[in-house]
Amino acid sequence: MAKESMKAREVKRAKLVEKYAAKRAQLKADGDYIGLSRLPRNSNPIRLHNRCRITGRPKGYMRQFGVSRITFREMASAGLIPGVKKASW
């Protein structure tokens, strides 16, 4: 389980990215790299990191489901994810 401060930091970064997206695109189109460098660092989408929505785990993230591999396995075993079942052969 990730610390609450780490989850909050990711949410804050996502809000900054959304806030400055239009301005960043305009500056990039104009080629104004000095203006781009004056924007906050965390407004750059590269600084975002995928995290599990439930536990906040940064590694083993499954993009299709938005959760980590561990959470996915628990949810799939409990039948909480439609269309997913354990393979057996």
PyMOL Python script that loads the backbone (N, CA, C, O; Angstrom):
from pymol import cmd

cmd.read_pdbstr("""\
ATOM      1  N   MET A   1       0.844  -1.171   0.000  1.00  0.00           N
ATOM      2  CA  MET A   1       0.000   0.000   0.000  1.00  0.00           C
ATOM      3  C   MET A   1       0.894   1.241   0.000  1.00  0.00           C
ATOM      4  O   MET A   1       1.761   1.390   0.861  1.00  0.00           O
ATOM      5  N   ALA A   2       0.677   2.118  -0.962  1.00  0.00           N
ATOM      6  CA  ALA A   2       1.471   3.340  -1.067  1.00  0.00           C
ATOM      7  C   ALA A   2       1.043   4.350  -0.009  1.00  0.00           C
ATOM      8  O   ALA A   2      -0.092   4.339   0.468  1.00  0.00           O
ATOM      9  N   LYS A   3       1.980   5.218   0.341  1.00  0.00           N
ATOM     10  CA  LYS A   3       1.663   6.259   1.309  1.00  0.00           C
ATOM     11  C   LYS A   3       0.641   7.216   0.699  1.00  0.00           C
ATOM     12  O   LYS A   3       0.629   7.437  -0.512  1.00  0.00           O
ATOM     13  N   GLU A   4      -0.197   7.770   1.535  1.00  0.00           N
ATOM     14  CA  GLU A   4      -1.227   8.706   1.056  1.00  0.00           C
ATOM     15  C   GLU A   4      -0.595   9.927   0.412  1.00  0.00           C
ATOM     16  O   GLU A   4      -1.157  10.501  -0.521  1.00  0.00           O
ATOM     17  N   SER A   5       0.578  10.329   0.909  1.00  0.00           N
ATOM     18  CA  SER A   5       1.245  11.507   0.348  1.00  0.00           C
ATOM     19  C   SER A   5       1.677  11.254  -1.098  1.00  0.00           C
ATOM     20  O   SER A   5       1.661  12.170  -1.920  1.00  0.00           O
ATOM     21  N   MET A   6       2.063  10.015  -1.408  1.00  0.00           N
ATOM     22  CA  MET A   6       2.465   9.696  -2.780  1.00  0.00           C
ATOM     23  C   MET A   6       1.268   9.721  -3.715  1.00  0.00           C
ATOM     24  O   MET A   6       1.355  10.210  -4.842  1.00  0.00           O
ATOM     25  N   LYS A   7       0.149   9.191  -3.237  1.00  0.00           N
ATOM     26  CA  LYS A   7      -1.075   9.224  -4.050  1.00  0.00           C
ATOM     27  C   LYS A   7      -1.509  10.663  -4.280  1.00  0.00           C
ATOM     28  O   LYS A   7      -1.894  11.028  -5.391  1.00  0.00           O
ATOM     29  N   ALA A   8      -1.448  11.485  -3.231  1.00  0.00           N
ATOM     30  CA  ALA A   8      -1.849  12.887  -3.333  1.00  0.00           C
ATOM     31  C   ALA A   8      -0.941  13.646  -4.291  1.00  0.00           C
ATOM     32  O   ALA A   8      -1.399  14.519  -5.028  1.00  0.00           O
ATOM     33  N   ARG A   9       0.340  13.316  -4.279  1.00  0.00           N
ATOM     34  CA  ARG A   9       1.287  13.975  -5.172  1.00  0.00           C
ATOM     35  C   ARG A   9       0.961  13.679  -6.630  1.00  0.00           C
ATOM     36  O   ARG A   9       1.045  14.564  -7.482  1.00  0.00           O
ATOM     37  N   GLU A  10       0.588  12.434  -6.917  1.00  0.00           N
ATOM     38  CA  GLU A  10       0.219  12.063  -8.288  1.00  0.00           C
ATOM     39  C   GLU A  10      -1.047  12.788  -8.736  1.00  0.00           C
ATOM     40  O   GLU A  10      -1.145  13.215  -9.886  1.00  0.00           O
ATOM     41  N   VAL A  11      -2.016  12.927  -7.830  1.00  0.00           N
ATOM     42  CA  VAL A  11      -3.252  13.640  -8.154  1.00  0.00           C
ATOM     43  C   VAL A  11      -2.948  15.103  -8.441  1.00  0.00           C
ATOM     44  O   VAL A  11      -3.508  15.688  -9.368  1.00  0.00           O
ATOM     45  N   LYS A  12      -2.070  15.689  -7.653  1.00  0.00           N
ATOM     46  CA  LYS A  12      -1.683  17.093  -7.826  1.00  0.00           C
ATOM     47  C   LYS A  12      -1.001  17.288  -9.183  1.00  0.00           C
ATOM     48  O   LYS A  12      -1.268  18.262  -9.887  1.00  0.00           O
ATOM     49  N   ARG A  13      -0.119  16.352  -9.539  1.00  0.00           N
ATOM     50  CA  ARG A  13       0.564  16.433 -10.831  1.00  0.00           C
ATOM     51  C   ARG A  13      -0.439  16.338 -11.978  1.00  0.00           C
ATOM     52  O   ARG A  13      -0.336  17.075 -12.959  1.00  0.00           O
ATOM     53  N   ALA A  14      -1.403  15.436 -11.856  1.00  0.00           N
ATOM     54  CA  ALA A  14      -2.408  15.263 -12.917  1.00  0.00           C
ATOM     55  C   ALA A  14      -3.217  16.542 -13.114  1.00  0.00           C
ATOM     56  O   ALA A  14      -3.540  16.906 -14.244  1.00  0.00           O
ATOM     57  N   LYS A  15      -3.544  17.222 -12.017  1.00  0.00           N
ATOM     58  CA  LYS A  15      -4.290  18.486 -12.114  1.00  0.00           C
ATOM     59  C   LYS A  15      -3.457  19.554 -12.801  1.00  0.00           C
ATOM     60  O   LYS A  15      -3.977  20.316 -13.616  1.00  0.00           O
ATOM     61  N   LEU A  16      -2.162  19.620 -12.482  1.00  0.00           N
ATOM     62  CA  LEU A  16      -1.283  20.608 -13.113  1.00  0.00           C
ATOM     63  C   LEU A  16      -1.133  20.335 -14.602  1.00  0.00           C
ATOM     64  O   LEU A  16      -1.126  21.267 -15.406  1.00  0.00           O
ATOM     65  N   VAL A  17      -1.014  19.071 -14.973  1.00  0.00           N
ATOM     66  CA  VAL A  17      -0.888  18.705 -16.385  1.00  0.00           C
ATOM     67  C   VAL A  17      -2.123  19.165 -17.147  1.00  0.00           C
ATOM     68  O   VAL A  17      -2.022  19.729 -18.236  1.00  0.00           O
ATOM     69  N   GLU A  18      -3.290  18.916 -16.560  1.00  0.00           N
ATOM     70  CA  GLU A  18      -4.545  19.311 -17.199  1.00  0.00           C
ATOM     71  C   GLU A  18      -4.662  20.828 -17.306  1.00  0.00           C
ATOM     72  O   GLU A  18      -5.131  21.351 -18.317  1.00  0.00           O
ATOM     73  N   LYS A  19      -4.237  21.525 -16.270  1.00  0.00           N
ATOM     74  CA  LYS A  19      -4.351  22.983 -16.222  1.00  0.00           C
ATOM     75  C   LYS A  19      -3.495  23.657 -17.301  1.00  0.00           C
ATOM     76  O   LYS A  19      -3.928  24.612 -17.946  1.00  0.00           O
ATOM     77  N   TYR A  20      -2.282  23.147 -17.482  1.00  0.00           N
ATOM     78  CA  TYR A  20      -1.333  23.791 -18.397  1.00  0.00           C
ATOM     79  C   TYR A  20      -1.265  23.133 -19.772  1.00  0.00           C
ATOM     80  O   TYR A  20      -0.413  23.509 -20.577  1.00  0.00           O
ATOM     81  N   ALA A  21      -2.116  22.181 -20.066  1.00  0.00           N
ATOM     82  CA  ALA A  21      -2.036  21.442 -21.336  1.00  0.00           C
ATOM     83  C   ALA A  21      -2.176  22.361 -22.550  1.00  0.00           C
ATOM     84  O   ALA A  21      -1.384  22.279 -23.489  1.00  0.00           O
ATOM     85  N   ALA A  22      -3.175  23.228 -22.528  1.00  0.00           N
ATOM     86  CA  ALA A  22      -3.404  24.119 -23.679  1.00  0.00           C
ATOM     87  C   ALA A  22      -2.244  25.101 -23.843  1.00  0.00           C
ATOM     88  O   ALA A  22      -1.763  25.326 -24.954  1.00  0.00           O
ATOM     89  N   LYS A  23      -1.807  25.674 -22.744  1.00  0.00           N
ATOM     90  CA  LYS A  23      -0.708  26.641 -22.800  1.00  0.00           C
ATOM     91  C   LYS A  23       0.570  25.968 -23.278  1.00  0.00           C
ATOM     92  O   LYS A  23       1.317  26.538 -24.072  1.00  0.00           O
ATOM     93  N   ARG A  24       0.820  24.761 -22.798  1.00  0.00           N
ATOM     94  CA  ARG A  24       2.010  23.998 -23.194  1.00  0.00           C
ATOM     95  C   ARG A  24       1.976  23.704 -24.697  1.00  0.00           C
ATOM     96  O   ARG A  24       2.989  23.833 -25.383  1.00  0.00           O
ATOM     97  N   ALA A  25       0.803  23.307 -25.201  1.00  0.00           N
ATOM     98  CA  ALA A  25       0.668  23.003 -26.631  1.00  0.00           C
ATOM     99  C   ALA A  25       0.899  24.251 -27.478  1.00  0.00           C
ATOM    100  O   ALA A  25       1.533  24.182 -28.531  1.00  0.00           O
ATOM    101  N   GLN A  26       0.386  25.388 -27.020  1.00  0.00           N
ATOM    102  CA  GLN A  26       0.560  26.646 -27.755  1.00  0.00           C
ATOM    103  C   GLN A  26       2.040  27.042 -27.800  1.00  0.00           C
ATOM    104  O   GLN A  26       2.558  27.400 -28.858  1.00  0.00           O
ATOM    105  N   LEU A  27       2.708  26.976 -26.666  1.00  0.00           N
ATOM    106  CA  LEU A  27       4.133  27.331 -26.612  1.00  0.00           C
ATOM    107  C   LEU A  27       4.967  26.382 -27.467  1.00  0.00           C
ATOM    108  O   LEU A  27       5.923  26.800 -28.120  1.00  0.00           O
ATOM    109  N   LYS A  28       4.599  25.110 -27.459  1.00  0.00           N
ATOM    110  CA  LYS A  28       5.330  24.120 -28.247  1.00  0.00           C
ATOM    111  C   LYS A  28       5.155  24.368 -29.740  1.00  0.00           C
ATOM    112  O   LYS A  28       6.101  24.231 -30.517  1.00  0.00           O
ATOM    113  N   ALA A  29       3.929  24.738 -30.138  1.00  0.00           N
ATOM    114  CA  ALA A  29       3.649  25.015 -31.545  1.00  0.00           C
ATOM    115  C   ALA A  29       4.428  26.240 -32.024  1.00  0.00           C
ATOM    116  O   ALA A  29       4.875  26.284 -33.170  1.00  0.00           O
ATOM    117  N   ASP A  30       4.592  27.233 -31.147  1.00  0.00           N
ATOM    118  CA  ASP A  30       5.327  28.448 -31.489  1.00  0.00           C
ATOM    119  C   ASP A  30       6.834  28.252 -31.409  1.00  0.00           C
ATOM    120  O   ASP A  30       7.594  29.085 -31.902  1.00  0.00           O
ATOM    121  N   GLY A  31       7.272  27.160 -30.794  1.00  0.00           N
ATOM    122  CA  GLY A  31       8.700  26.912 -30.633  1.00  0.00           C
ATOM    123  C   GLY A  31       9.318  27.757 -29.526  1.00  0.00           C
ATOM    124  O   GLY A  31      10.526  27.989 -29.520  1.00  0.00           O
ATOM    125  N   ASP A  32       8.498  28.210 -28.600  1.00  0.00           N
ATOM    126  CA  ASP A  32       8.969  29.061 -27.496  1.00  0.00           C
ATOM    127  C   ASP A  32       9.441  28.183 -26.335  1.00  0.00           C
ATOM    128  O   ASP A  32       8.689  27.911 -25.399  1.00  0.00           O
ATOM    129  N   TYR A  33      10.698  27.745 -26.414  1.00  0.00           N
ATOM    130  CA  TYR A  33      11.227  26.836 -25.402  1.00  0.00           C
ATOM    131  C   TYR A  33      11.569  27.555 -24.101  1.00  0.00           C
ATOM    132  O   TYR A  33      11.614  26.933 -23.039  1.00  0.00           O
ATOM    133  N   ILE A  34      11.806  28.833 -24.179  1.00  0.00           N
ATOM    134  CA  ILE A  34      12.042  29.605 -22.956  1.00  0.00           C
ATOM    135  C   ILE A  34      10.738  29.710 -22.167  1.00  0.00           C
ATOM    136  O   ILE A  34      10.734  29.578 -20.943  1.00  0.00           O
ATOM    137  N   GLY A  35       9.636  29.946 -22.870  1.00  0.00           N
ATOM    138  CA  GLY A  35       8.326  29.988 -22.220  1.00  0.00           C
ATOM    139  C   GLY A  35       7.953  28.646 -21.626  1.00  0.00           C
ATOM    140  O   GLY A  35       7.358  28.578 -20.551  1.00  0.00           O
ATOM    141  N   LEU A  36       8.305  27.573 -22.328  1.00  0.00           N
ATOM    142  CA  LEU A  36       8.044  26.223 -21.819  1.00  0.00           C
ATOM    143  C   LEU A  36       8.828  25.961 -20.536  1.00  0.00           C
ATOM    144  O   LEU A  36       8.324  25.332 -19.605  1.00  0.00           O
ATOM    145  N   SER A  37      10.060  26.448 -20.501  1.00  0.00           N
ATOM    146  CA  SER A  37      10.888  26.201 -19.318  1.00  0.00           C
ATOM    147  C   SER A  37      10.399  26.985 -18.102  1.00  0.00           C
ATOM    148  O   SER A  37      10.750  26.652 -16.970  1.00  0.00           O
ATOM    149  N   ARG A  38       9.604  28.008 -18.322  1.00  0.00           N
ATOM    150  CA  ARG A  38       9.065  28.801 -17.213  1.00  0.00           C
ATOM    151  C   ARG A  38       7.819  28.183 -16.587  1.00  0.00           C
ATOM    152  O   ARG A  38       7.395  28.587 -15.504  1.00  0.00           O
ATOM    153  N   LEU A  39       7.239  27.208 -17.268  1.00  0.00           N
ATOM    154  CA  LEU A  39       6.075  26.515 -16.700  1.00  0.00           C
ATOM    155  C   LEU A  39       6.529  25.630 -15.539  1.00  0.00           C
ATOM    156  O   LEU A  39       7.700  25.256 -15.474  1.00  0.00           O
ATOM    157  N   PRO A  40       5.620  25.291 -14.625  1.00  0.00           N
ATOM    158  CA  PRO A  40       6.004  24.410 -13.522  1.00  0.00           C
ATOM    159  C   PRO A  40       6.466  23.045 -14.034  1.00  0.00           C
ATOM    160  O   PRO A  40       5.936  22.532 -15.019  1.00  0.00           O
ATOM    161  N   ARG A  41       7.445  22.472 -13.364  1.00  0.00           N
ATOM    162  CA  ARG A  41       7.979  21.175 -13.784  1.00  0.00           C
ATOM    163  C   ARG A  41       6.906  20.097 -13.796  1.00  0.00           C
ATOM    164  O   ARG A  41       6.842  19.282 -14.716  1.00  0.00           O
ATOM    165  N   ASN A  42       6.074  20.098 -12.779  1.00  0.00           N
ATOM    166  CA  ASN A  42       5.069  19.043 -12.664  1.00  0.00           C
ATOM    167  C   ASN A  42       3.916  19.197 -13.655  1.00  0.00           C
ATOM    168  O   ASN A  42       2.999  18.375 -13.665  1.00  0.00           O
ATOM    169  N   SER A  43       3.951  20.240 -14.488  1.00  0.00           N
ATOM    170  CA  SER A  43       2.912  20.377 -15.504  1.00  0.00           C
ATOM    171  C   SER A  43       3.262  19.592 -16.765  1.00  0.00           C
ATOM    172  O   SER A  43       2.482  19.562 -17.717  1.00  0.00           O
ATOM    173  N   ASN A  44       4.424  18.962 -16.771  1.00  0.00           N
ATOM    174  CA  ASN A  44       4.849  18.148 -17.903  1.00  0.00           C
ATOM    175  C   ASN A  44       4.248  16.742 -17.768  1.00  0.00           C
ATOM    176  O   ASN A  44       4.441  16.098 -16.736  1.00  0.00           O
ATOM    177  N   PRO A  45       3.527  16.253 -18.780  1.00  0.00           N
ATOM    178  CA  PRO A  45       2.878  14.939 -18.673  1.00  0.00           C
ATOM    179  C   PRO A  45       3.859  13.774 -18.500  1.00  0.00           C
ATOM    180  O   PRO A  45       3.460  12.698 -18.052  1.00  0.00           O
ATOM    181  N   ILE A  46       5.126  13.971 -18.845  1.00  0.00           N
ATOM    182  CA  ILE A  46       6.133  12.923 -18.683  1.00  0.00           C
ATOM    183  C   ILE A  46       6.311  12.572 -17.209  1.00  0.00           C
ATOM    184  O   ILE A  46       6.679  11.444 -16.878  1.00  0.00           O
ATOM    185  N   ARG A  47       6.053  13.531 -16.326  1.00  0.00           N
ATOM    186  CA  ARG A  47       6.288  13.318 -14.898  1.00  0.00           C
ATOM    187  C   ARG A  47       5.173  12.516 -14.216  1.00  0.00           C
ATOM    188  O   ARG A  47       5.290  12.166 -13.041  1.00  0.00           O
ATOM    189  N   LEU A  48       4.094  12.225 -14.950  1.00  0.00           N
ATOM    190  CA  LEU A  48       3.024  11.401 -14.389  1.00  0.00           C
ATOM    191  C   LEU A  48       3.468   9.943 -14.347  1.00  0.00           C
ATOM    192  O   LEU A  48       4.238   9.492 -15.194  1.00  0.00           O
ATOM    193  N   HIS A  49       2.980   9.225 -13.366  1.00  0.00           N
ATOM    194  CA  HIS A  49       3.321   7.804 -13.246  1.00  0.00           C
ATOM    195  C   HIS A  49       2.039   7.033 -12.987  1.00  0.00           C
ATOM    196  O   HIS A  49       1.241   7.419 -12.133  1.00  0.00           O
ATOM    197  N   ASN A  50       1.838   5.949 -13.715  1.00  0.00           N
ATOM    198  CA  ASN A  50       0.646   5.125 -13.511  1.00  0.00           C
ATOM    199  C   ASN A  50       0.702   4.457 -12.148  1.00  0.00           C
ATOM    200  O   ASN A  50       1.732   3.905 -11.761  1.00  0.00           O
ATOM    201  N   ARG A  51      -0.407   4.507 -11.423  1.00  0.00           N
ATOM    202  CA  ARG A  51      -0.508   3.864 -10.123  1.00  0.00           C
ATOM    203  C   ARG A  51      -1.814   3.108 -10.038  1.00  0.00           C
ATOM    204  O   ARG A  51      -2.804   3.488 -10.663  1.00  0.00           O
ATOM    205  N   CYS A  52      -1.816   2.031  -9.258  1.00  0.00           N
ATOM    206  CA  CYS A  52      -3.025   1.256  -9.005  1.00  0.00           C
ATOM    207  C   CYS A  52      -4.056   2.165  -8.343  1.00  0.00           C
ATOM    208  O   CYS A  52      -3.733   2.888  -7.401  1.00  0.00           O
ATOM    209  N   ARG A  53      -5.288   2.129  -8.830  1.00  0.00           N
ATOM    210  CA  ARG A  53      -6.336   2.988  -8.283  1.00  0.00           C
ATOM    211  C   ARG A  53      -6.736   2.597  -6.869  1.00  0.00           C
ATOM    212  O   ARG A  53      -7.246   3.426  -6.114  1.00  0.00           O
ATOM    213  N   ILE A  54      -6.512   1.356  -6.511  1.00  0.00           N
ATOM    214  CA  ILE A  54      -6.947   0.869  -5.202  1.00  0.00           C
ATOM    215  C   ILE A  54      -5.822   0.969  -4.172  1.00  0.00           C
ATOM    216  O   ILE A  54      -6.015   1.526  -3.092  1.00  0.00           O
ATOM    217  N   THR A  55      -4.649   0.432  -4.505  1.00  0.00           N
ATOM    218  CA  THR A  55      -3.561   0.394  -3.528  1.00  0.00           C
ATOM    219  C   THR A  55      -2.531   1.499  -3.713  1.00  0.00           C
ATOM    220  O   THR A  55      -1.811   1.835  -2.773  1.00  0.00           O
ATOM    221  N   GLY A  56      -2.452   2.072  -4.917  1.00  0.00           N
ATOM    222  CA  GLY A  56      -1.451   3.097  -5.182  1.00  0.00           C
ATOM    223  C   GLY A  56      -0.107   2.533  -5.590  1.00  0.00           C
ATOM    224  O   GLY A  56       0.864   3.278  -5.720  1.00  0.00           O
ATOM    225  N   ARG A  57      -0.038   1.226  -5.794  1.00  0.00           N
ATOM    226  CA  ARG A  57       1.221   0.572  -6.160  1.00  0.00           C
ATOM    227  C   ARG A  57       1.689   1.059  -7.535  1.00  0.00           C
ATOM    228  O   ARG A  57       0.913   1.030  -8.490  1.00  0.00           O
ATOM    229  N   PRO A  58       2.970   1.516  -7.655  1.00  0.00           N
ATOM    230  CA  PRO A  58       3.445   2.052  -8.925  1.00  0.00           C
ATOM    231  C   PRO A  58       3.957   0.989  -9.901  1.00  0.00           C
ATOM    232  O   PRO A  58       4.011   1.234 -11.106  1.00  0.00           O
ATOM    233  N   LYS A  59       4.329  -0.181  -9.396  1.00  0.00           N
ATOM    234  CA  LYS A  59       4.897  -1.221 -10.265  1.00  0.00           C
ATOM    235  C   LYS A  59       3.865  -2.309 -10.529  1.00  0.00           C
ATOM    236  O   LYS A  59       2.959  -2.528  -9.725  1.00  0.00           O
ATOM    237  N   GLY A  60       4.010  -2.983 -11.657  1.00  0.00           N
ATOM    238  CA  GLY A  60       3.096  -4.068 -12.014  1.00  0.00           C
ATOM    239  C   GLY A  60       1.720  -3.547 -12.377  1.00  0.00           C
ATOM    240  O   GLY A  60       0.713  -4.208 -12.120  1.00  0.00           O
ATOM    241  N   TYR A  61       1.671  -2.358 -12.979  1.00  0.00           N
ATOM    242  CA  TYR A  61       0.404  -1.709 -13.325  1.00  0.00           C
ATOM    243  C   TYR A  61      -0.138  -2.288 -14.628  1.00  0.00           C
ATOM    244  O   TYR A  61       0.587  -2.382 -15.618  1.00  0.00           O
ATOM    245  N   MET A  62      -1.412  -2.676 -14.628  1.00  0.00           N
ATOM    246  CA  MET A  62      -2.059  -3.192 -15.836  1.00  0.00           C
ATOM    247  C   MET A  62      -2.940  -2.081 -16.406  1.00  0.00           C
ATOM    248  O   MET A  62      -3.990  -1.754 -15.852  1.00  0.00           O
ATOM    249  N   ARG A  63      -2.498  -1.516 -17.507  1.00  0.00           N
ATOM    250  CA  ARG A  63      -3.132  -0.335 -18.077  1.00  0.00           C
ATOM    251  C   ARG A  63      -4.596  -0.582 -18.466  1.00  0.00           C
ATOM    252  O   ARG A  63      -5.438   0.300 -18.297  1.00  0.00           O
ATOM    253  N   GLN A  64      -4.894  -1.758 -18.976  1.00  0.00           N
ATOM    254  CA  GLN A  64      -6.243  -2.070 -19.443  1.00  0.00           C
ATOM    255  C   GLN A  64      -7.263  -2.020 -18.306  1.00  0.00           C
ATOM    256  O   GLN A  64      -8.426  -1.681 -18.525  1.00  0.00           O
ATOM    257  N   PHE A  65      -6.827  -2.356 -17.095  1.00  0.00           N
ATOM    258  CA  PHE A  65      -7.750  -2.422 -15.961  1.00  0.00           C
ATOM    259  C   PHE A  65      -7.527  -1.309 -14.944  1.00  0.00           C
ATOM    260  O   PHE A  65      -8.405  -1.052 -14.121  1.00  0.00           O
ATOM    261  N   GLY A  66      -6.385  -0.649 -14.980  1.00  0.00           N
ATOM    262  CA  GLY A  66      -6.107   0.457 -14.067  1.00  0.00           C
ATOM    263  C   GLY A  66      -5.721   0.033 -12.665  1.00  0.00           C
ATOM    264  O   GLY A  66      -5.769   0.839 -11.735  1.00  0.00           O
ATOM    265  N   VAL A  67      -5.339  -1.227 -12.504  1.00  0.00           N
ATOM    266  CA  VAL A  67      -4.934  -1.724 -11.191  1.00  0.00           C
ATOM    267  C   VAL A  67      -3.618  -2.497 -11.321  1.00  0.00           C
ATOM    268  O   VAL A  67      -3.189  -2.824 -12.427  1.00  0.00           O
ATOM    269  N   SER A  68      -2.983  -2.783 -10.178  1.00  0.00           N
ATOM    270  CA  SER A  68      -1.736  -3.541 -10.192  1.00  0.00           C
ATOM    271  C   SER A  68      -2.033  -5.022 -10.421  1.00  0.00           C
ATOM    272  O   SER A  68      -3.180  -5.455 -10.317  1.00  0.00           O
ATOM    273  N   ARG A  69      -1.009  -5.781 -10.730  1.00  0.00           N
ATOM    274  CA  ARG A  69      -1.165  -7.200 -11.010  1.00  0.00           C
ATOM    275  C   ARG A  69      -1.699  -7.957  -9.798  1.00  0.00           C
ATOM    276  O   ARG A  69      -2.465  -8.910  -9.942  1.00  0.00           O
ATOM    277  N   ILE A  70      -1.293  -7.530  -8.605  1.00  0.00           N
ATOM    278  CA  ILE A  70      -1.723  -8.205  -7.384  1.00  0.00           C
ATOM    279  C   ILE A  70      -3.210  -7.970  -7.142  1.00  0.00           C
ATOM    280  O   ILE A  70      -3.961  -8.902  -6.850  1.00  0.00           O
ATOM    281  N   THR A  71      -3.621  -6.715  -7.267  1.00  0.00           N
ATOM    282  CA  THR A  71      -5.034  -6.364  -7.087  1.00  0.00           C
ATOM    283  C   THR A  71      -5.887  -7.027  -8.161  1.00  0.00           C
ATOM    284  O   THR A  71      -6.993  -7.494  -7.892  1.00  0.00           O
ATOM    285  N   PHE A  72      -5.351  -7.060  -9.397  1.00  0.00           N
ATOM    286  CA  PHE A  72      -6.074  -7.703 -10.497  1.00  0.00           C
ATOM    287  C   PHE A  72      -6.334  -9.169 -10.190  1.00  0.00           C
ATOM    288  O   PHE A  72      -7.439  -9.670 -10.400  1.00  0.00           O
ATOM    289  N   ARG A  73      -5.312  -9.851  -9.693  1.00  0.00           N
ATOM    290  CA  ARG A  73      -5.448 -11.287  -9.389  1.00  0.00           C
ATOM    291  C   ARG A  73      -6.490 -11.522  -8.304  1.00  0.00           C
ATOM    292  O   ARG A  73      -7.303 -12.441  -8.405  1.00  0.00           O
ATOM    293  N   GLU A  74      -6.464 -10.692  -7.270  1.00  0.00           N
ATOM    294  CA  GLU A  74      -7.444 -10.827  -6.187  1.00  0.00           C
ATOM    295  C   GLU A  74      -8.863 -10.575  -6.691  1.00  0.00           C
ATOM    296  O   GLU A  74      -9.792 -11.307  -6.351  1.00  0.00           O
ATOM    297  N   MET A  75      -9.020  -9.527  -7.509  1.00  0.00           N
ATOM    298  CA  MET A  75     -10.342  -9.180  -8.031  1.00  0.00           C
ATOM    299  C   MET A  75     -10.852 -10.243  -9.004  1.00  0.00           C
ATOM    300  O   MET A  75     -12.036 -10.581  -8.992  1.00  0.00           O
ATOM    301  N   ALA A  76      -9.953 -10.774  -9.852  1.00  0.00           N
ATOM    302  CA  ALA A  76     -10.352 -11.792 -10.813  1.00  0.00           C
ATOM    303  C   ALA A  76     -10.760 -13.075 -10.094  1.00  0.00           C
ATOM    304  O   ALA A  76     -11.728 -13.723 -10.491  1.00  0.00           O
ATOM    305  N   SER A  77     -10.041 -13.444  -9.054  1.00  0.00           N
ATOM    306  CA  SER A  77     -10.369 -14.650  -8.292  1.00  0.00           C
ATOM    307  C   SER A  77     -11.709 -14.512  -7.575  1.00  0.00           C
ATOM    308  O   SER A  77     -12.438 -15.489  -7.405  1.00  0.00           O
ATOM    309  N   ALA A  78     -12.021 -13.290  -7.160  1.00  0.00           N
ATOM    310  CA  ALA A  78     -13.287 -13.038  -6.466  1.00  0.00           C
ATOM    311  C   ALA A  78     -14.443 -12.840  -7.444  1.00  0.00           C
ATOM    312  O   ALA A  78     -15.595 -12.704  -7.031  1.00  0.00           O
ATOM    313  N   GLY A  79     -14.129 -12.825  -8.751  1.00  0.00           N
ATOM    314  CA  GLY A  79     -15.172 -12.663  -9.762  1.00  0.00           C
ATOM    315  C   GLY A  79     -15.658 -11.236  -9.902  1.00  0.00           C
ATOM    316  O   GLY A  79     -16.793 -11.013 -10.321  1.00  0.00           O
ATOM    317  N   LEU A  80     -14.823 -10.259  -9.558  1.00  0.00           N
ATOM    318  CA  LEU A  80     -15.217  -8.852  -9.616  1.00  0.00           C
ATOM    319  C   LEU A  80     -14.951  -8.203 -10.968  1.00  0.00           C
ATOM    320  O   LEU A  80     -15.415  -7.093 -11.231  1.00  0.00           O
ATOM    321  N   ILE A  81     -14.197  -8.898 -11.832  1.00  0.00           N
ATOM    322  CA  ILE A  81     -13.898  -8.361 -13.157  1.00  0.00           C
ATOM    323  C   ILE A  81     -14.661  -9.201 -14.182  1.00  0.00           C
ATOM    324  O   ILE A  81     -14.364 -10.384 -14.347  1.00  0.00           O
ATOM    325  N   PRO A  82     -15.640  -8.606 -14.873  1.00  0.00           N
ATOM    326  CA  PRO A  82     -16.437  -9.379 -15.823  1.00  0.00           C
ATOM    327  C   PRO A  82     -15.614  -9.888 -17.005  1.00  0.00           C
ATOM    328  O   PRO A  82     -14.779  -9.164 -17.547  1.00  0.00           O
ATOM    329  N   GLY A  83     -15.852 -11.109 -17.391  1.00  0.00           N
ATOM    330  CA  GLY A  83     -15.197 -11.702 -18.543  1.00  0.00           C
ATOM    331  C   GLY A  83     -13.822 -12.264 -18.266  1.00  0.00           C
ATOM    332  O   GLY A  83     -13.163 -12.736 -19.193  1.00  0.00           O
ATOM    333  N   VAL A  84     -13.364 -12.232 -17.035  1.00  0.00           N
ATOM    334  CA  VAL A  84     -12.046 -12.741 -16.694  1.00  0.00           C
ATOM    335  C   VAL A  84     -12.189 -13.941 -15.797  1.00  0.00           C
ATOM    336  O   VAL A  84     -12.889 -13.896 -14.785  1.00  0.00           O
ATOM    337  N   LYS A  85     -11.514 -15.034 -16.175  1.00  0.00           N
ATOM    338  CA  LYS A  85     -11.515 -16.210 -15.298  1.00  0.00           C
ATOM    339  C   LYS A  85     -10.150 -16.862 -15.347  1.00  0.00           C
ATOM    340  O   LYS A  85      -9.397 -16.664 -16.299  1.00  0.00           O
ATOM    341  N   LYS A  86      -9.836 -17.616 -14.358  1.00  0.00           N
ATOM    342  CA  LYS A  86      -8.533 -18.260 -14.240  1.00  0.00           C
ATOM    343  C   LYS A  86      -8.380 -19.334 -15.316  1.00  0.00           C
ATOM    344  O   LYS A  86      -9.270 -20.156 -15.533  1.00  0.00           O
ATOM    345  N   ALA A  87      -7.234 -19.301 -15.978  1.00  0.00           N
ATOM    346  CA  ALA A  87      -6.975 -20.287 -17.023  1.00  0.00           C
ATOM    347  C   ALA A  87      -6.707 -21.645 -16.415  1.00  0.00           C
ATOM    348  O   ALA A  87      -6.108 -21.752 -15.345  1.00  0.00           O
ATOM    349  N   SER A  88      -7.154 -22.681 -17.102  1.00  0.00           N
ATOM    350  CA  SER A  88      -6.927 -24.047 -16.637  1.00  0.00           C
ATOM    351  C   SER A  88      -6.861 -24.964 -17.862  1.00  0.00           C
ATOM    352  O   SER A  88      -7.749 -24.928 -18.714  1.00  0.00           O
ATOM    353  N   TRP A  89      -5.796 -25.794 -17.951  1.00  0.00           N
ATOM    354  CA  TRP A  89      -5.690 -26.714 -19.076  1.00  0.00           C
ATOM    355  C   TRP A  89      -4.967 -27.970 -18.710  1.00  0.00           C
ATOM    356  O   TRP A  89      -4.794 -28.851 -19.553  1.00  0.00           O
TER     357      TRP A  89
END
""", "prot")
cmd.dss("prot")
cmd.show_as("cartoon", "prot")
cmd.util.cbc("prot")
cmd.orient("prot")
